Structure formats: structure tokens, C-alpha cells
Amino acid sequence: MKKIKYCCRNLKFGTKPVYKAMKEAFPELKHKKQDCLGSCKLCTKQCFVMIGKKKIVCEPTAKKLLKALRKEIG
């Protein structure tokens, strides 16, 4: 089972709707909010999440990130 990690600081930049939509659409996956994921330069510029321990998925908008995540999960 995959775990999706969300940076709490990045939620303020637009990933909050992605978090809510993914949690609703994929309740079988683990969704975890963390204070910081250590990608600070990326965090302030675009929306991103971490899948598993290392894979980062990022897009310029929350809508595109949601689409990319759905494609990644299948």
C-alpha cells in the first residue's frame, strides 16, 4: 500500500484541495500530513506531494497535481 505525504506548509500554497480530494477518492491509501518534507525550495514555487519514501510528484497548480496523482496511482 502506498503512502502519500503532504507538506503542511505547502498546503497553504494550494495543495489543501488535493489532500481532501485524494483522501476522499482513495481512502485505502495512507495520507499523512507532515510539518516539513525537506523540499523547501520546491515548496514555495509549486504544489507537490511525496509518494512512498522518495518519489516527489510536483505540478504548477493543484488541479494538475491532482491529475498527475490519479495517473500515478492508476
QUICOR-V380239 format. One line per field, one symbol per residue. psi: psi as a letter, one per 30 degrees, with the letter a starting at -180 (. if undefined). Layout:
BEGIN
psi = ???
END
This chain:
BEGIN
psi = klkkkkkeefefgffeeeeeeeeeeifflkjkklekggheeeefelkllkkbffkkkklfleeeeeeeeeeee.
END
